[in-house]
Every structure is written in structure tokens, then in C-alpha cells.
């Protein structure tokens, strides 16, 4: 936003961005602050800079957890990010082959918190949403899972904020804690 509109994101803007797209954030900030922003130009510049400088770094414990569970359960991704970005992250992390299904904002009409993405992911997995365990790190993602009647676990990832508004029935954990819990899982999962 700084390059295109001379606007510095506030900590509140950053929290609001978590789980949303840069085009949505650009539209919101343009309306809220009277900025002249072209949302598509913001997205293009974001990915130009991102692909030049970004290197995929998974949260501690994530890859170990995925590798531990991939042989026992189908894994999927349902992301508000575009497919080209998700694919790059998976490829860079060497985990692309672990996922049976990848659903992105490109596959749906309405992004999270709408349940469409979770429902489509469950359908592609061949599972009812009630039997599709969703791991999320954002309020829109948590809400999408709840709206789809899927059980959800919130992940407390470094640099992210666990949603303050969450049902008491939604547990919060970390990838490292999940990984530690897989050490004792039975071989017949």
C-alpha cells in the first residue's frame, strides 16, 4: 500500500488482512481512507514483490505433522490465496505430493468465511463436512469451517493472531504440539 498509495498499514490493518485477500484489503482501505487504489494493481505488485523476495518457510512442526499423517488420512488445502501462490509454497516446501486435494480462491465464487470452500474440499475428498477436520489460523477460516459444520482446530502460528471471538468448543494448539501428539498414534490409524 505504501508504494501505490503512500499508506502505511496499521497493526489493525494487518490483523484485518489475516485470512483475507490483498484485493479485498485494497478495496476496504480505499473506501475507508479515500485512497486511490486499483485492487488488481495491488495484487499484481504484491505477487511481483513476493515472488522476487519470498521464500516458503513452514511453521515449526508443520511438515513433520503432514508427513506423519499423509499415509493414514487424505490431506487437503482450502486457501483464500490464489492457486499459483499455494502451488509455489507447496512445491518450495517439498510437500506438494502429500496433498490429495487443493482448493483455492480460484475454485469458488465466494471465499472464506463462506463455507463454499470447505464444502468443496470435503466433497473432493469424498467426505461429509462433519467428518472433515479443519485446521485453521484465521477467523474467516474458522468461521467457514463452522458454517460448513466441520470440526475445526485453531492453530496459534507465530505472527498470527488467534481470533478473540471463537466458540469455547474450538480448541487452540500449535503445529509443534500436534506433531508431538502424533508420536504416540497407533500404527493402524
MORARA-V180613 format. One record per pair of residues at least 12 apart in sequence whose ideal C-beta (glycine too) atoms are under 6 Angstrom apart, sorted by sequence separation. I is the first residue (numbers start at 1). J is the second residue. D is the distance in whole Angstrom. If there is no record, write none. Layout:
i:I j:J d:D
i:I j:J d:D
//
This chain:
i:27 j:39 d:5
i:142 j:154 d:6
i:26 j:39 d:4
i:103 j:117 d:6
i:23 j:39 d:4
i:26 j:42 d:4
i:134 j:150 d:5
i:136 j:152 d:6
i:154 j:170 d:6
i:156 j:172 d:5
i:103 j:120 d:5
i:86 j:104 d:5
i:103 j:121 d:5
i:132 j:150 d:5
i:133 j:151 d:5
i:134 j:152 d:5
i:135 j:153 d:5
i:136 j:154 d:6
i:137 j:155 d:5
i:152 j:170 d:6
i:153 j:171 d:5
i:154 j:172 d:5
i:156 j:174 d:5
i:129 j:148 d:4
i:130 j:149 d:5
i:22 j:42 d:6
i:23 j:43 d:5
i:101 j:121 d:6
i:129 j:149 d:5
i:135 j:155 d:6
i:137 j:157 d:5
i:22 j:43 d:5
i:83 j:104 d:4
i:129 j:150 d:5
i:142 j:163 d:6
i:77 j:99 d:6
i:82 j:104 d:6
i:75 j:98 d:6
i:82 j:105 d:6
i:83 j:106 d:5
i:101 j:124 d:4
i:137 j:160 d:5
i:22 j:46 d:5
i:75 j:99 d:5
i:82 j:106 d:6
i:101 j:125 d:6
i:139 j:163 d:4
i:76 j:101 d:4
i:77 j:102 d:5
i:78 j:103 d:5
i:79 j:104 d:5
i:80 j:105 d:5
i:74 j:100 d:4
i:118 j:144 d:5
i:113 j:140 d:4
i:118 j:145 d:6
i:7 j:35 d:6
i:70 j:98 d:4
i:112 j:140 d:4
i:66 j:95 d:6
i:112 j:141 d:5
i:115 j:144 d:5
i:119 j:148 d:5
i:5 j:35 d:4
i:113 j:143 d:4
i:118 j:148 d:4
i:80 j:111 d:5
i:113 j:144 d:5
i:5 j:37 d:5
i:66 j:98 d:5
i:80 j:112 d:5
i:112 j:144 d:4
i:115 j:147 d:4
i:118 j:150 d:6
i:4 j:37 d:6
i:56 j:89 d:5
i:115 j:148 d:4
i:58 j:93 d:6
i:56 j:92 d:4
i:56 j:93 d:5
i:78 j:117 d:5
i:78 j:118 d:6
i:78 j:121 d:4
i:76 j:121 d:5
i:76 j:125 d:6
i:74 j:125 d:5
i:21 j:80 d:6
i:59 j:157 d:5
i:65 j:175 d:6
i:62 j:175 d:4
i:65 j:178 d:5
i:61 j:175 d:4
i:65 j:179 d:5
i:68 j:182 d:4
i:61 j:176 d:4
i:64 j:179 d:5
i:59 j:175 d:5
i:60 j:176 d:5
i:72 j:189 d:4
i:61 j:179 d:4
i:19 j:138 d:3
i:18 j:138 d:5
i:19 j:139 d:6
i:19 j:140 d:4
i:19 j:141 d:6
i:18 j:160 d:6
i:15 j:161 d:6
//
